[in-house]
Amino acid sequence: MTLVLAAACVPAPTRIAPPLPIVPWQPHSSLRGLDLSPKTPLVQSDYAALDLIQPGSVVLFSTQLGDGDPLREIGTDVHLQRWLAAHQDVTQIVRMWPVRGPDDPRRIALRIVKLHEAYPWIKWFILANEPDIEWAPDARTSWQQIGDWTEAVWWDVELYRRSVPGGADIKLLFPPLAQGSPMDPEHLGYDALRPAIELFLDHGDGLAGHEYWDRGDVYLVEDQWPDWLRARLTTVPFFVTEAGRRPMAGNSPPDEDLGHELVQFAGRTRATVVAPFVLSSPGGLFDEFDFVGVDGELRPQTLVWAANGP
């Protein structure tokens, strides 16, 4: 009886899921990029899409690397961190998130430096995402405010680049703006921000852009930018860190034709990185499963981008 009771008290063995495999491969051109999903964690089907596309560039969120998220929307993804370490030959670009207003420039700079220290092969950082629409409305956002803030962050990072071992490797991307936003970046914003943008471009940093189009009409938003900026796009680091169809009902959900549109765009843009992100949906809704369906299937545009991308 004693032996039976002792055996009954032995806990059942803990079942630990085996780690996802990390497949080695040679990346394609950085023009065949991919924006990683903001869900936590990425799942096997997401890695299947990466293994199929074999992108030359990826854009990810700083929170996925362990940079805390006060909004608790995107968490740390340990397996993704391992995947990034195994694919250091892929250009990896970190979008600082969340930045919902002109956060303390010194704090943003320190966050960037700490991430680079933890992941020294990652060099490219986007300061913020679409500040012309994402900063809180009560912040009374103006182009002057955005310009002053980006310059302040640049100078704070520059101090670290000159003083911290390995800091000189850090590269900054001027934040992408929301095309056609109420603040009218194409006709007002870029000119208003010229001194700040040129601070970045004159010192070897770069510019991030978001470019979306309509079904069957792959127009380049960069063609609407001022002459002085367009003239520099082929001589400075210019990365399109979001691309695809505008998320409007009339543009239809992602499909095979969208894959061909991505290929066409990559062949026309002045950018050296093209990383598609959230694409159109029937209701114009945010769709975090842009390259992988809700049930894990690889969507049609994924297959085209993998087969025909640069």
C-alpha atoms as one frame of an Amber mdcrd trajectory, in Angstrom:
protein
   0.000   0.000   0.000   2.822   2.391   0.855   4.473   1.811  -2.484   1.216
   2.418  -4.288   0.650   5.719  -2.467   4.198   6.851  -3.180   3.738   6.133
  -6.840   0.455   8.007  -6.877   2.161  11.106  -5.475   4.727  11.291  -8.280
   3.784  14.281 -10.487   3.098  13.679 -14.150   6.003  14.603 -16.421   5.806
  18.135 -17.788   5.321  18.250 -21.539   7.402  20.989 -23.126   6.751  21.847
 -26.732   9.839  21.344 -28.883  11.437  24.570 -30.099  10.510  25.706 -33.590
  13.170  24.853 -36.151  15.357  27.624 -37.546  16.063  26.913 -41.193  19.300
  28.308 -42.675  19.122  29.991 -46.078  20.728  32.768 -48.100  18.595  35.939
 -48.125  17.477  37.579 -51.328  17.834  41.290 -52.089  16.762  43.714 -49.366
  14.108  44.821 -51.865  12.379  41.523 -51.097  11.573  42.378 -47.491   8.865
  41.656 -44.985   7.262  43.400 -42.026   6.929  40.946 -39.181   3.525  40.546
 -37.571   2.904  42.448 -34.317   1.342  39.404 -32.666   3.122  37.660 -29.794
   4.595  35.213 -30.363   5.094  34.522 -34.048   3.937  30.991 -34.841   5.184
  28.212 -37.082   3.215  29.431 -40.107   4.868  32.853 -39.825   8.284  31.217
 -39.952   7.110  29.085 -42.867   6.381  32.305 -44.762   9.833  33.640 -43.888
  11.480  30.402 -45.011   9.584  30.537 -48.302  10.231  34.225 -49.045  13.796
  34.244 -47.688  13.667  38.044 -47.353  16.712  40.255 -47.524  15.215  42.632
 -44.948  12.714  42.519 -42.086  11.070  45.204 -39.966  10.161  44.347 -36.380
   8.928  46.057 -33.237  11.297  47.022 -30.439   8.993  45.338 -27.928   9.595
  41.977 -29.613  13.220  42.355 -28.506  12.275  42.950 -24.877  11.924  46.740
 -24.991   8.946  47.089 -22.620   5.454  47.839 -23.945   3.374  49.950 -21.519
   0.344  49.321 -23.743   0.757  45.554 -23.265  -0.111  44.900 -26.895   3.145
  43.366 -28.194   5.331  41.234 -25.976   8.826  39.822 -25.957   9.324  37.030
 -28.499  12.245  34.833 -27.431  12.142  32.531 -30.446  12.088  35.505 -32.811
  15.199  36.772 -31.061  16.881  33.439 -31.762  15.731  33.594 -35.378  17.192
  37.076 -35.797  20.498  35.932 -34.314  20.591  33.028 -36.784  19.863  35.341
 -39.750  22.213  38.232 -39.146  22.836  38.504 -42.891  19.257  39.809 -43.239
  18.957  43.600 -42.877  17.021  43.962 -39.610  15.218  47.242 -38.904  13.700
  48.003 -35.501  10.622  50.193 -35.225  10.652  51.903 -31.806   7.222  51.256
 -30.345   5.118  52.573 -28.825   5.956  56.255 -29.308   2.651  58.064 -28.974
   4.033  61.562 -28.540   7.277  63.492 -28.199   8.722  61.157 -25.562  11.838
  62.282 -23.709  14.541  62.256 -26.440  17.173  61.054 -23.966  15.009  58.094
 -23.006  14.397  57.138 -26.660  18.122  57.414 -27.350  18.958  55.205 -24.381
  16.400  52.595 -25.447  18.030  52.442 -28.877  21.522  52.146 -27.426  20.475
  49.361 -25.049  18.842  47.398 -27.866  21.957  47.735 -30.002  24.086  46.623
 -27.066  21.933  43.500 -26.633  21.729  42.802 -30.386  24.926  44.321 -31.806
  24.271  43.081 -35.347  21.080  45.192 -35.518  22.054  48.667 -36.686  18.925
  50.318 -38.124  16.323  51.992 -35.885  13.153  53.919 -36.778  12.586  56.618
 -34.150   8.782  56.582 -34.295   5.925  55.536 -36.547   3.810  58.090 -38.452
   3.932  60.835 -35.816   1.579  62.967 -37.931  -1.291  60.627 -36.978  -0.045
  58.459 -34.091   0.904  61.134 -31.608  -1.892  61.825 -29.151  -4.389  64.454
 -30.419  -4.025  66.476 -27.224  -0.305  66.836 -27.955  -1.224  69.504 -30.548
   1.200  67.973 -32.971   2.825  70.336 -35.448   5.567  69.906 -38.032   7.775
  72.157 -35.906   7.259  69.889 -32.909   8.063  66.762 -34.929  11.149  68.381
 -36.419  12.463  69.637 -33.071  11.895  66.232 -31.463  13.601  64.197 -34.187
  16.608  66.524 -34.111  16.828  66.231 -30.322  16.745  62.425 -30.503  19.402
  62.459 -33.228  21.770  64.560 -31.106  21.220  62.394 -28.027  21.951  59.236
 -30.028  24.974  60.957 -31.561  26.439  61.514 -28.087  26.190  57.773 -27.452
  27.616  56.954 -30.877  30.695  58.972 -29.994  31.118  57.639 -26.461  29.759
  54.071 -26.147  31.798  51.103 -27.447  30.139  49.865 -30.631  27.741  52.819
 -30.636  29.151  54.165 -33.891  27.417  51.284 -35.696  23.943  52.629 -34.871
  22.024  53.999 -37.857  18.830  56.035 -37.560  15.909  56.341 -39.961  13.895
  59.554 -40.005  10.332  58.522 -39.110   7.903  57.597 -41.888   4.869  59.832
 -42.270   1.291  58.744 -42.933   0.658  59.433 -46.604  -2.237  61.769 -47.228
  -2.769  62.483 -43.522  -4.728  65.600 -42.476  -1.378  67.327 -41.869  -0.593
  66.862 -45.603   2.987  65.565 -45.441   3.446  65.369 -49.215   2.772  69.061
 -49.809   3.610  70.612 -46.432   5.341  68.221 -44.070   8.527  67.271 -45.883
   9.363  70.885 -46.662   8.648  71.900 -43.060  10.853  69.058 -41.839  13.695
  69.692 -44.287  16.296  70.827 -41.696  15.652  67.742 -39.549  15.630  65.339
 -42.491  18.853  66.796 -43.866  20.497  66.426 -40.447  19.931  62.674 -40.789
  20.858  62.391 -44.464  23.957  64.596 -44.262  25.452  62.396 -41.534  24.967
  58.949 -43.052  21.605  58.071 -41.527  18.482  57.509 -43.609  14.795  58.017
 -44.280  11.883  55.597 -43.832   8.786  55.870 -45.985   5.371  54.227 -46.192
   3.896  53.722 -49.639   0.431  52.332 -50.333  -1.491  52.271 -53.595  -4.841
  51.264 -55.067  -5.681  47.980 -56.731  -4.254  48.036 -60.237  -2.706  51.488
 -59.760   0.763  51.087 -58.300   1.622  54.743 -57.838   4.740  55.851 -55.972
   3.985  58.195 -53.105   7.638  59.296 -53.218   6.859  60.956 -56.569   4.717
  63.462 -54.630   7.586  64.507 -52.370   9.494  67.788 -52.887  12.161  67.976
 -55.584  15.018  68.440 -53.087  14.087  65.196 -51.320  13.439  63.131 -54.446
  16.864  64.156 -55.742  18.525  62.510 -52.747  16.606  59.246 -52.596  19.056
  57.340 -54.789  22.155  58.509 -52.905  21.086  58.052 -49.255  19.643  55.108
 -47.268  15.951  55.189 -48.205  13.870  52.292 -46.868  10.184  51.661 -47.575
   9.244  50.086 -44.260   5.573  49.598 -45.114   4.059  48.918 -48.516   0.945
  47.409 -50.060  -2.582  48.354 -51.032  -4.263  51.076 -49.033  -6.488  49.510
 -46.351  -9.762  50.565 -47.938 -12.798  48.488 -48.797 -12.542  49.176 -52.528
  -9.015  47.820 -52.708 -10.115  44.255 -51.867  -8.309  41.745 -49.663  -4.772
  40.562 -50.416  -4.623  38.265 -53.439  -2.293  36.993 -56.160  -2.564  40.259
 -58.090  -1.273  42.083 -55.032   1.842  39.914 -55.149   2.493  41.099 -58.695
   1.864  44.689 -57.596   4.533  44.294 -54.902   6.996  43.025 -57.502   6.149
  45.955 -59.778   6.598  48.452 -56.952   9.971  47.000 -55.936  11.153  47.450
 -59.513  10.156  51.136 -59.636  10.871  52.639 -56.227  14.096  54.478 -55.452
  14.305  52.590 -52.146  16.829  49.857 -51.365  14.492  48.142 -48.880  10.851
  47.228 -49.524   9.067  45.631 -46.569   5.322  45.045 -47.118   3.179  45.270
 -43.995  -0.563  45.378 -43.265  -2.454  45.174 -46.513  -6.017  45.968 -47.575
  -9.019  44.114 -46.221 -12.704  44.187 -47.268 -13.661  46.537 -44.450 -10.433
  48.499 -44.368  -9.604  46.881 -41.043  -6.220  46.277 -39.422  -5.187  42.781
 -40.452  -2.209  41.403 -38.577  -2.154  38.218 -40.657  -1.091  39.985 -43.834
   1.125  37.264 -45.327  -0.313  34.342 -43.354  -4.035  33.696 -42.987  -5.834
  33.285 -39.692  -5.752  29.504 -40.135  -2.036  29.520 -40.929  -2.278  29.226
 -44.700   0.183  31.165 -46.844  -1.805  33.709 -48.772  -1.609  34.037 -52.576
   0.473  37.222 -52.558   2.997  35.476 -50.316   3.590  32.817 -52.952   4.027
  35.433 -55.699   6.367  37.603 -53.601   8.443  34.516 -52.798   8.603  33.346
 -56.406   9.015  36.636 -58.256  10.318  39.202 -55.751  13.752  40.767 -56.349
